[in-house]
């Protein structure tokens, strides 16, 4: 197969790009464009840094929502920027492997395929994201019996059961770690009359909530807007103040995931109980979430070795292993084939 292989983990919050053996980019799935002519001004982390800090002449958007493309034009521009950067001046167009959520429709997949091919891909293969997460979490591909994986993303959570390297059951829930951002925004608006944006809330979550220790209080100085007069305001907030809000949000997240787990057939659920359930994704790093699952559900939950990069590592495994691709009926297709399937 001519052309290099590139893997994309294109999520609601992050965009990771890899070759077969190296992760070459870890960016945000956001772009800033001129509001009048649509010309790109900033990409990825650079764009995320100016989110909420520009006037109306600049439009900053996250192009993926709930695992599917929400803004086709800007998603294509963003992909073109990073795919071109990965390929440099190679003669042949790349073969791109991307992942999508469990319940993506045929139309949603075709939109993704079209965006990637318009961005310079020669051939494209769409795989199940939760399978890639399982592979990247070191779940055995040569064992009988179901192994369950839960990938907690920014806006969605995916659940899958893997047996002999293939996906035998999959579910998706439209809830993820962003429930914490939303809870922080709502709390500050209701109790302090302070308005902050999603970017500020996500930074607070990262500084205070993504922690494995709760012994020492963490304090942050935050910029926002006074809800009474709309004037800029700086304020201090502590982990002690926020943890009760976070507790409630995390309990909601865990309950929703457990409710969805219970829809999986008893036989597969028993297999998973025997082998333990693996957690990955950025949400798996939330404070004490592993303990919450272990208390709520009488099964051992295990944290993947590298939760943040499990999916992109699984994508790399698929790019390297043709037998795994064949076992899951994955294949690369040309642009001309997209709307004939």
N, C-alpha and C positions, 0 to 999 in steps of 0.2 A: 504494500500500500504506500503510494508516494505521498510525501508531505509529512511534517512532524505531527505528533499527537499532542493536543492541549486539552486539559480537563478544567471545567468550570464548576465551581460551587457558587451559584448565583442566588443568594438569599435576600430576604426582605431588608436586612441590615448590612450584610457584608458580601463581598465578592472576592473569592479566592481563585487563583489561577495557578495551574501546575503543569509541568511536563511529566513524563513517566517517572522521573527520579528526583525532581526538585520542585518545591513550592516557590514560584517566582514572584507572586504578588498576593498581598493580603490587604484589600482596600474596603471602603464602604461603597455600597451599591447606590450611590447618590451622584448627581451631576448638577452643576450650576450653569445656566444659559442666559443669554441676553433675551429679555422678555419680548423685544420687538422683532428680532430677526432669527432667534433660536440658535445663534452661534454659541458653542460651548466656551465657557470661561474657566471652569475648574472641574476636576474630576475626583472621585473617591474621597480620601481623607482630607485633601485640600478643600474640597467642596463642603464636606461635613463641618470643617472648622469655621466656615463663614455662614453656616445655616443660622438664620434669624438675626444676622448682623449686617444685612444689606438693605438697600432701598428697593422700591418696586421695579426698578429697571433690571434687576437680576432675579431670576426664578430658580430656586433650588428645590429639587424633587428627588425622593427615593422612588426608583423606577419599578420596584417589585413590591407587590402586596399579596400576602397570604400565599407566597410561593409562585405566583404567576405574574406575568408582565402587566403592569398597570399603566405604563406610558411607553408605547411602542417606539415612537420616534426617538425619545431620549435614551431608552434602553439600547437601541441600535447604535446610537452615537457613542454611548459609554462602552459598549462591547467592542466597537470598532477601534476605539482608542487603546484598549488594553490588549486586544488580540493582535493588533498591528505592532504594539510594543513587544509582545512576546515573540512574534515571528521575525521581526526586524526585516531584513531584505532577502528572505528566502524566495526561491523561484516558485516552488509549489505551494499551493494554498494548504492550510493546516486541516487536519481531521480533528474535529472538536467533540468531546464527550461532555455532556451536561446532565444535571440531575433535575428532577421535578418531583413534587409531592405525590403522595399515594393516589389521590382521587382526581388528578388532573384530567380534564376532558380532552377529546381528540382535537378540538378547536384550539384549546390552550396550548397543546403541544405543537400544533402547526404554527401558531403565532411565535412560539419560542424558536422553532426551527427556522422560520423565515427571518427573524431578527438576527440569528447567529450567522446564517448564510449571507445576508446582506452586509454583515460586518466583516466578511472576508474569508469565512470558512469554506473549504472545498466540499467536505462531507461532514455530516453531523450525526451523532447518536444520542438519543435521550434514554437515560436509565432512571430507575427508581432511587430517589435520594436516600431512603431509609436502608436500602441494601448496601449502598456505598458506606453509610455510617456504620453499619454492622461490620463490614469488612475492615474498615479503618479502626474499629474498636477491638480488633483481634479476636472476633468471634470465629470459632473453627469452621472451616468450609468443608471438612471431610468427615463430619460427625452426623449420625442419625439423630432424630429428635429435635424439637423446636428450641431455639434460643431466642429470647425476646430482647429487643433493643428499643429504647425510647430516646428520641432526639428532640430536645427542648430548644427550639429556636426563638427568634425575636417575636414573631407574630403567630407562628404555628408550632404545634408539637406533632411529631410523627411516631407511630408505633409499628413495629414490624416483627415478624417471627421468621427466622432463618433456619433452614435445614439443608445440609449437604450443599451449601453455597448458593442456594436459591431462596427466593422470597415466597413463603407459603401463606402469609397473611399480612395485611397492612391496613392501617387506619390513620386518619388525620383529624386533629382538633384545631379549631381556629382560636388558639390561646397559646401564649408563650411568655417570655420574660418581660415583654412590653407591658404586661398587666401591672407590673411594679411601677413603670414610668407613669402610667395613667393614674395609679393610686396616689403617687407623690404629687402630681399636678393637681388632682382633685382636692387633696388634703390642704395644700398651701392656699388654694383659691378659697376654700370653704372656711378654714380656721384662721388664716393669717391675712386674707385679702391680698395675696401676692400671686401674680401671674408669671409662670415660667413656661418655656416651650419644651417640646419633646427632647431636643438635644441636651438641654440643661438637666432635665430629669434623668436622662440616660447616663450623663456624667456623674450625677449624684449616686445613682444606683451602682455604678462602677466603683466609686470611691468608698462608699459606705457599705453596700450590700454584698458585693462580690468579695467576701472575706471569709476565711475559715476560722477567724478568731473574734470573740466578742468580749474579751477581757477588758480592753481599754476603749474608752469612748473616743469616737472619731468625730471631728468637727470640720465643717466646710463653710467657706465664705462664698456666697452665691449672688449672682446678679439676676434681677427680675424686674417686674413692673408693678407699681402700686395699683391694686385693683380699684381704688377709690378715685384717684386723680390721673391714672395712667402715666405717672412720672417714673423714671428709672429709680431703682432702689437696690441697695446691697444689704444682705442679711446673713446671719449665721444660723446654721442648722446642725444639729448633732445626731449621731446614730441613735442615742437614747430616745430622742423625739420621734425618729422615723421608724424604729423597729416595730412598734405596735401596728403601724400602717402596713409595713412590709409583711408582717406575720399573717395578717388577714388576706393579703394578696397571694402569698405563697400557699396558704391553706386552700384557697379557691383553685389555684393552679393544680395542686396535688390531687384534690378531689375530682376535678374534671378529667385528669389523666387516668386515675384509677377507675372511674366510671366507664371510660372508653375501653380500658383493658378488659373489663368484665364482659364485653360483647364478643370477645374471641372465644372460639370453641373450647370446651372443657379439656379435651385431649391435649390441645396445643398449650393451653394454660398450665396443665400439669407438667408438661415437659419443661416449660419455662421455670416453674417453681423448683423443679429438680436441679436445674443448672444455674439459677440466679438470673436476674434481669439487669442488663447493662444500661447505664445512663450516659448520654453524651450531648453535645451541643453546648452553646454558651450558657443556657439556663441550668445545666447540670452543675455549674460552678457557684450557683446561688448559695448564700449562707445556709447551712444545715439542711439543705433540701434532701440529701441522701438519708439523713436521720428521720426526716418526716415521712419519707416513703417506707422506710423499714418499720416505723411505728404504726403506720396506717394499714399496711398490707403485710400479711404473714409470709413474706418471701424475702430472700436476700437480694438487696439491690447493690450493684457494683458500679463504681465510677470508672469510665474508660481511662486509659493511660493519658490520652491527650484529647480531652473532650472537644476543645475548640476546633481541632484540625482532623477529627475522626473522618468526616465526610470527604474532605479533599484527599486524605490518605487512601480512602477506599476507592475513590475515583482513579488514583494512580495505580492501585492494584488491578482494577479492571482494564486500564490501558495496557498494562504489562501482560495480562493473562487472557489469551484468546479463548481458552476453554471455559473460563468463568463467563465471558461474554456470550458464548454459544449456549451454555447451560441455562441462561436467562433470556435467550432469544433476542439479544441485543445485536444490532448491526448498524454500521454507518451508511447513511443514504446521501445521494446528491440533491442539490437544490431542486432540480427538475422533477424529482420523485415526490417532493413534499406534498403537493396537492393532488397526487394520484393515489395516495394511500388512505 
